[in-house]
Every structure is written in structure tokens, then in C-alpha cells.
């Protein structure tokens, strides 16, 4: 999926669409990518002279990537974050970095879905989290 494909399953639009491309790697795993350009709105004040992608943005990138796992369920529906657990930040993500997200669907109890994801830059883990979301009719 590219950005235009994501717009077919998610209501997110620029500047909140935060995945450049993603793919289903198995029925329960997905991989996505986002390259930090350096001119993004979330870097404008975080931090002047030392731009670092905010943790909440990294979590959003992981969640958006994870929506690939339930894409067929999203027609006419919206996924909403319902929980975020065990978040760990290990390395900074900065302009010029390409964040690779690896996500896995752990449990389904419709309308709730549970996933785990991690974000890597050059093979080094930068962030990880477990989260849940609900799919609701729009």
C-alpha cells in the first residue's frame, strides 16, 4: 500500500497520514515505512536545533501501519485507539531516518483488536508498544 491506498482505508489525511508505504507480510503481520523529511509540523518545536520525532508520533505511525492487518474490515468504518501499553523508547528518530515498523495482530475480539509493534531505524529498535483499537461504523 502507498499513501493513496491508505486513504481508502483510513480517514487520516495530511499532515496526519504518517505512513509512506506498508504491506501485509502474512495474515497476521505487516511492515510499514515512514521517512522523516525534517520539515514535518511535529518537528517545528520538538526540539529547536535538535529535531527528534515525538514519541506520540512514533506510536501513531505504528498504529497506522497496523491498520493494514484489518484493512478488509475498515470499509465504511473507522479504527480508534483504545489502549496503549508497554511503550518503550530506545533510540531517537531524527530527520533523514527511515522508520521501519513491524506489526503483529495478537488477538481479535471484534470490535476490538490487539497488536504489538516495533519501530526500527537501520535495524536498531527505537520504539515498541502493545496497543488496542476498536473499529466503529463511521
N, C-alpha and C positions, 0 to 999 in steps of 0.2 A: 504494500500500500504506500502511496505517496500522499502528500498533503491534500490533494484534491479528493483522493479516496477516503481519507479520514473525515472530510467534510460531509460525506454521505452517511457516516455512522455516528458522528459526534456533533453536538451543537456548537462546539468551540470554533472561533474564528480568530484571525489575527487581531490583537497580539497574543491571545491566549492559546492558540494552537501551537503546541510545543513539541511536535514530533515531525521530523523531516520525512522519515520512511519507517515502515515496520513490516514484519512478515510473521506468519504463523509457522513455527518450526516443527510442531507436532500438534495433535489435537488439544494438548493442554499447556503448550509452551509457545512463547512469542519472543521476538527480538526486535528492538527498535533503535533508531539513531537520531540524535539531535546534535548539530554542530553549533557551538556558541560563536556567534559572529563578533560580538563585542559592542554592538550598538543597540542591544535589546533594552527595552524600557526598564526591566528589573535590575539592570546593572547601573543605571544612571546615578543612584545614590548608594550603591552597595558594592564596594566602598570606593569613594573618590581616590584615585591614584592606586587602587588595589582591587580591581574588579573581580568579584567572586560571585558565582551563581548562588543565590539564596537557597537554603535547604528546602523550603516550602516549594520552590520551583522544581527542584530535583524530584521531590515526591510527586508533583503534578505530572512531570514527564513520565515517571514510572507508571502512574495511574493511566494516563492516556495510552501508553503503549499496551498496557494490559487489556484495554478495551478491544483489541484485536482478537482476544481469546473468546469474546462473546459477541462478536460483530453481527452474527446472524440473528441474535436476539434483540438487536438495537433498532430495528426498523420501526419508526414511529415511537420510539421510547428514548429516554434519557438516563444515562448512568450517573448516580450521585454517590460521592464519597460517604461512607457511613462509619468508618473507623480507620485509624492509623496506629499501628503498634510496632514495637521493637525497631524504631528508626535509629540507624547508626550512620554517622558521617565519619569517614575515614581519611579522605583526601579532598582538597579543594578542586573545584571545577571552574576553569577560567576561560576567557576568550581564546579562541583557537583550538580548544579541546573538542573532540567528538565524543559525546557520551553514548556508550552502547548500553542499552537496557535489556536485561534478560528477565523475563517474567514467566511465572507458572501459576496456573489456576489450581488451587489446593482443594477447594470444597465448593459445592453448589447447594444452595437451599433457596431456590427461587422465591422471591425476587432478589435474594442476597447471594453474592458471590465473593469468595475469599481468595486472595492471591498473595504471592510473595514475589519480590523483585529486587534486583540489584543493578546498580549502575557502575560501569567501568570506563576508565579512560586508559588507553594503551595497555589493556589487560589488567590494570590495577583497580581493585574495588574501591569506589569512592563513597557509595551510599547503599544502604539496604533497608528494606522495610517489609512489613506484612500489613495488608490493608483489606478492607472490605468495601463493597459498594452495592447499591441497590439499583435495579433497573425499574424505572417508573414510566408509565404511559405519559407522553408529553401533553 
